[in-house]
Amino acid sequence: MKGAARPGLASPVVTGPVVGTALAAGAALGAYAALRRYPPAGEKTWARTNHRGEPVTLLEGPALAVGAVAAQVITAAVAVPRGRQPVAALDFPERVRLSASPLAIAGLGGAAFGVIDDLRGSGKRRGLRGHLGALAHGEVTTGTVKLAGLAATGVGAALLEGGAPADVAVNAGLIAGGANLVNLFDLRPGRAIKVAALAAGLIAGGSALAKRTDATPAGRAPGRLAGLQAVAAPVGAALALLPEDLGERAMLGDAGANALGAMLGAAAAQALPRSARLGLLTGIVALTVASEKVSFTRVIEATPPLRWLDMLGRRPAPLAAPVATARTVSARTVSAGTVSASTAAAGHASADGPAALSWTERLAWWIRRRRAGPPPAD
C-alpha cells in the first residue's frame, strides 16, 4: 500500500547503533590524526616506552575519549525528541534518567583524571594497595587523586542517570570500577580494547535478554537494543584505534583506559536492570581485588584460549636466542682455534636478542642457528 512502511528497510532504532559506532570511529581517527600532528605540549610529553622497550605515544587515549564523547553527545542530541522519555527509562521504571549525557560525563571525567596520572604519575606506587598505603603515610600520589576523581565522576554520572539511592550507588560503582578495571588490563597491546569489546557484548546481550516490565508500552520492543546503542560510541572509538594499539605505535594509557571503562560502566547503568547491574558490579569488585594478588598477564599466558585471544593481531614475541656457553663455543671453533664470525654473531644475538638486530641480521642469525644444530649432549 502506498505510504506504508516497507518491510526490510532498516528502522531508526536499528540504524542508531550503527550510525553511533561509525560516528565515534570517524571522530576518534580524526582526533588521533590531529593530536599526532599537533601534540599538546610537544610530542615528547606523550612519549613512553612499551613492554618491549620500544617508543609509543599516549595520544591514543585522548583521541579515544574525544571521539567517543563527541559521538555520544551528537547521537543523544538527535536520537531523543524533546519531551519524550528514553526507551531505557520506560523499560526499567525503578529509575528515570534525568539526562541524556551521563556517558559523556563519565568519559570526560575518566579521561581528565587519567591524563593527570599519565603525565604526572611516577609509577612508583601501583594498585589500590599501593596508592592507599601511600595515603595512609601522608603521601598523596597522582593515582590517589585519580581514584578520588573517578569516584566523583561515577557519582556525578550516576546522579544524572537518576533513580533511587541504591541505584545511584550501584551505578556509581559501575562507572568508577569499570574505569579502574579496564586500566588494569592495559598492559599489553590491544588487551584492554579486547576486554572492553567483550564487556560491551555482555552489556548489549544482557539488555536484549532482560525481562521487560509491563510498564513498557506496546510497540516499544526495540528497547531491547538500548544496550547496543549505549555501547556504540565507546566501542566504535576503541575499535577504530585498535590497529594503532596492536601495531605498538600507540597505547591507551590511563586517559584512554579510564574513559573507555567509565563509559562502559555508564552504558551498563543505562541499559541493564538492577539485578544485572548488581551482578556486573560484583564481578568488577572481585577482579579488582584479585588483581592485588594475582597477575592477569600470568593467568592469560597460562591459559591457551586466553593467550590465543590476547595474541590475536599482535606482533609475535621474539624467539629466545641461544646462550653461548663454553660447550657451544668449543663445538663451533675452527681448526686454527679461533671462533668463527658466525659464533661471534650468535653470541651477540644471545646478548641482545634477535629483536635488537636488523631483519637481515636476524635472517643470517637464524640460518647460522639452523646449520649449527643443537649443542652436543652431556
C-alpha positions in Angstrom: 0.0 0.0 0.0 1.3 3.4 -0.9 2.7 5.3 2.1 3.0 2.3 4.3 6.4 1.4 5.8 8.2 -1.1 3.5 9.4 -4.2 5.2 13.1 -4.9 5.1 14.1 -1.2 5.5 16.2 -0.6 8.5 14.4 1.3 11.2 16.0 4.3 13.0 16.2 2.1 16.1 18.3 -0.5 14.3 20.5 2.0 12.4 21.1 4.1 15.5 23.9 1.9 16.9 25.4 1.6 13.5 25.5 5.3 13.0 26.8 5.9 16.5 29.6 3.4 16.0 30.6 4.9 12.7 30.5 8.4 14.0 32.6 7.5 17.0 35.2 5.7 14.8 35.5 8.7 12.4 35.7 11.2 15.3 38.4 9.1 17.1 40.5 8.7 13.9 40.2 12.4 13.2 41.1 13.4 16.7 44.1 11.0 16.7 45.4 12.4 13.4 45.1 16.0 14.7 46.8 15.2 18.0 49.7 13.4 16.3 50.1 16.4 14.0 49.8 19.0 16.8 50.5 17.2 20.1 49.7 19.4 23.1 52.9 20.4 25.0 55.0 18.7 22.4 55.5 15.1 21.2 57.9 14.2 24.0 55.3 14.9 26.6 53.3 11.9 25.4 56.2 9.6 24.5 56.5 6.4 26.6 58.2 3.0 26.3 56.1 -0.2 26.0 56.8 -3.7 27.3 59.3 -4.3 24.5 61.3 -1.2 25.3 60.0 0.5 22.1 58.7 4.0 21.9 54.9 4.6 21.8 52.6 7.6 22.2 49.9 8.1 24.7 47.8 10.2 22.4 45.6 7.3 21.6 43.9 7.7 24.9 42.7 11.4 24.5 41.7 10.6 20.9 39.5 7.8 22.0 37.9 9.9 24.7 37.3 12.8 22.3 35.8 10.5 19.6 33.5 8.6 22.0 32.3 11.6 23.9 31.6 13.6 20.7 29.7 10.8 19.1 27.7 10.3 22.3 26.7 13.9 22.6 25.7 14.1 18.9 23.7 10.9 18.9 22.0 11.8 22.2 21.0 15.2 20.8 19.4 13.9 17.7 18.0 10.5 18.9 15.5 11.5 21.5 13.0 14.2 20.5 12.2 16.8 23.1 9.5 15.9 25.6 9.9 12.2 25.3 11.4 9.7 27.8 14.2 7.4 26.7 13.2 3.9 26.0 15.6 2.6 28.7 13.8 4.6 31.3 10.5 3.1 30.3 11.9 -0.4 30.3 13.1 -0.1 33.9 10.8 2.2 35.8 12.7 1.8 39.1 14.7 4.8 37.9 14.1 7.7 35.4 17.0 9.1 33.5 17.3 12.8 34.0 19.9 13.5 31.4 20.9 12.0 28.0 24.6 12.6 28.7 25.9 10.5 31.7 28.1 8.6 29.3 29.7 11.8 28.1 30.3 12.9 31.7 31.8 9.5 32.6 34.1 9.7 29.5 35.3 13.2 30.2 36.0 12.5 33.8 37.8 9.3 33.2 40.0 10.9 30.5 40.7 14.1 32.6 41.9 12.3 35.7 43.7 9.7 33.6 45.7 12.4 31.9 46.8 13.6 35.3 48.2 10.2 36.1 49.7 9.7 32.6 51.6 13.0 32.7 52.4 13.5 36.3 52.5 9.9 37.8 55.8 8.5 38.8 54.8 4.8 38.6 56.4 4.0 42.0 53.0 3.2 43.5 50.7 0.8 41.8 47.3 -0.7 42.5 44.8 0.2 45.1 47.0 -1.1 47.9 50.0 1.0 46.8 48.1 4.3 46.5 46.0 3.8 49.6 49.1 2.7 51.5 50.9 5.9 50.5 47.9 7.9 51.6 48.0 6.3 55.0 51.5 7.6 55.4 50.5 11.1 54.4 51.7 10.9 50.7 49.1 11.9 48.1 50.0 10.3 44.8 48.6 11.1 41.4 47.0 7.7 41.5 45.1 8.6 44.7 43.9 11.8 43.0 42.8 9.8 40.0 40.9 7.3 42.2 39.1 10.1 44.0 38.3 11.8 40.7 36.9 8.6 39.2 34.7 8.1 42.3 33.4 11.7 42.0 32.9 11.1 38.2 30.9 8.0 39.0 28.7 9.7 41.5 28.1 12.6 39.2 27.2 10.5 36.2 25.0 8.2 38.3 23.1 11.2 39.6 22.5 12.3 36.1 21.2 8.8 35.3 18.7 9.2 38.2 16.9 6.6 40.3 16.7 5.5 43.9 19.7 5.9 46.2 20.5 2.2 45.8 20.6 2.6 42.0 22.8 5.7 42.2 25.2 3.8 44.4 25.3 0.8 42.1 25.7 2.9 39.0 28.5 5.0 40.6 30.3 1.8 41.4 29.9 0.5 37.9 31.4 3.7 36.4 34.3 4.1 38.7 35.0 0.4 39.0 34.8 -0.1 35.2 37.3 2.7 34.6 39.8 1.2 37.0 39.3 -2.4 35.8 39.9 -1.6 32.1 43.1 0.2 33.1 44.3 -2.9 34.9 44.2 -4.8 31.6 46.2 -2.1 29.6 49.5 -3.9 30.0 49.8 -5.5 26.5 48.9 -4.2 23.0 45.2 -4.4 22.3 44.3 -6.2 25.5 42.3 -3.5 27.2 40.3 -2.9 24.0 39.6 -6.6 23.5 38.4 -6.8 27.1 36.2 -3.7 26.6 34.7 -5.2 23.4 33.8 -8.4 25.3 32.3 -6.4 28.1 30.3 -4.3 25.6 28.9 -7.6 24.1 27.8 -8.7 27.6 26.1 -5.4 28.2 24.3 -5.4 24.8 23.3 -9.1 25.2 22.1 -8.6 28.8 20.0 -5.6 27.7 18.5 -7.7 24.9 17.7 -10.6 27.1 16.5 -8.6 30.1 12.8 -9.2 31.1 10.8 -6.1 30.1 8.2 -4.8 32.6 4.5 -4.3 32.0 5.1 -0.6 32.1 6.8 -0.7 28.6 4.1 0.5 26.2 3.1 -1.7 23.2 5.3 -1.3 20.2 8.4 -0.4 22.2 10.1 -3.7 21.8 13.2 -2.1 20.1 14.1 -1.0 23.7 16.0 -4.3 23.7 18.6 -2.6 21.6 19.2 0.0 24.4 22.4 -1.7 25.4 23.7 -1.8 21.9 23.0 1.8 21.5 24.7 2.7 24.8 28.0 0.9 24.0 28.1 2.0 20.3 30.2 5.2 20.9 32.9 3.9 23.2 33.3 0.6 21.3 33.3 2.4 17.9 36.1 4.8 19.0 38.1 1.9 20.6 37.9 -0.4 17.6 38.9 2.4 15.2 42.2 2.9 17.2 42.8 -0.8 17.8 45.2 -1.1 14.8 47.5 1.6 16.3 47.4 -0.3 19.6 48.1 -3.7 18.1 50.8 -2.2 15.9 52.6 -0.9 19.1 52.6 2.6 17.8 50.3 3.9 20.5 48.7 2.9 23.8 45.6 3.9 25.7 47.3 4.9 28.8 45.3 5.9 31.9 43.3 8.5 29.9 42.0 6.1 27.3 41.5 3.1 29.5 39.7 5.1 32.2 37.5 6.8 29.7 36.6 3.6 28.0 35.9 1.7 31.2 33.9 4.6 32.7 31.7 4.9 29.6 31.0 1.2 29.5 30.0 1.4 33.2 27.7 4.2 32.4 26.3 2.2 29.5 25.6 -0.7 31.8 23.9 1.7 34.2 21.7 3.0 31.4 20.7 -0.3 29.8 20.6 -3.1 32.4 18.0 -3.9 35.1 19.1 -3.7 38.7 19.8 -7.4 39.2 22.1 -7.5 36.2 23.9 -4.3 37.3 24.5 -5.9 40.8 25.9 -9.0 39.2 28.2 -7.0 37.0 29.4 -4.8 39.9 30.2 -7.9 41.9 32.4 -9.2 39.1 34.2 -5.9 38.8 34.9 -5.8 42.5 36.1 -9.4 42.5 38.5 -8.9 39.6 39.8 -5.7 41.2 40.5 -7.4 44.5 42.1 -10.4 42.7 44.4 -8.1 40.8 46.2 -7.1 44.1 47.3 -10.8 44.5 47.2 -12.3 41.0 48.9 -11.2 37.8 46.4 -11.1 35.0 49.3 -11.5 32.5 50.4 -14.7 34.1 46.9 -16.1 34.1 46.4 -15.2 30.5 49.8 -16.7 29.5 49.0 -20.0 31.3 45.5 -20.4 29.7 45.7 -21.3 26.0 42.4 -19.8 24.9 43.0 -16.6 26.7 46.6 -16.5 25.4 45.3 -17.0 21.8 42.9 -14.2 22.1 45.5 -11.9 23.8 48.0 -12.6 20.9 45.4 -12.2 18.2 46.6 -9.4 15.9 49.7 -8.7 17.9 53.3 -8.9 16.8 54.7 -12.3 17.8 57.1 -12.5 20.7 60.8 -12.6 19.7 62.4 -16.0 19.7 64.8 -16.5 22.6 68.4 -16.6 21.3 70.7 -19.5 22.3 73.0 -18.8 25.2 76.6 -19.0 24.0 78.1 -21.4 26.6 81.7 -22.7 26.6 80.5 -26.0 25.2 78.8 -24.4 22.2 81.8 -22.1 21.5 84.2 -25.1 21.5 81.9 -27.0 19.2 82.0 -24.1 16.7 85.7 -23.3 16.7 87.7 -23.6 13.6 90.8 -25.7 13.3 93.0 -22.7 14.0 91.4 -22.4 17.4 89.7 -19.1 16.7 85.9 -18.6 17.0 84.3 -18.1 13.6 82.4 -15.0 12.7 79.1 -16.9 12.9 79.8 -17.8 16.5 80.6 -14.2 17.4 77.3 -13.1 15.7 75.4 -15.8 17.6 76.9 -14.6 20.9 75.9 -11.0 20.0 72.3 -12.3 19.3 72.2 -14.1 22.6 73.2 -10.9 24.5 70.9 -8.5 22.7 68.2 -10.9 21.3 67.2 -11.2 17.7 64.8 -8.2 18.1 67.8 -5.9 18.6 69.1 -6.8 15.1 68.0 -5.7 11.7 65.9 -8.0 9.6 68.9 -9.1 7.5 71.0 -9.8 10.6 68.1 -11.8 12.1 67.8 -13.9 8.9 71.6 -14.6 9.0 71.4 -15.5 12.7 68.5 -17.9 12.0 70.4 -19.6 9.1 73.5 -20.0 11.3 71.4 -21.4 14.1 69.9 -24.0 11.7 73.2 -25.0 10.3 74.9 -25.3 13.7 72.3 -27.7 15.1 71.7 -28.4 18.8 74.7 -28.4 21.2 76.2 -31.8 21.9 74.7 -33.7 24.7 76.4 -34.1 28.1 
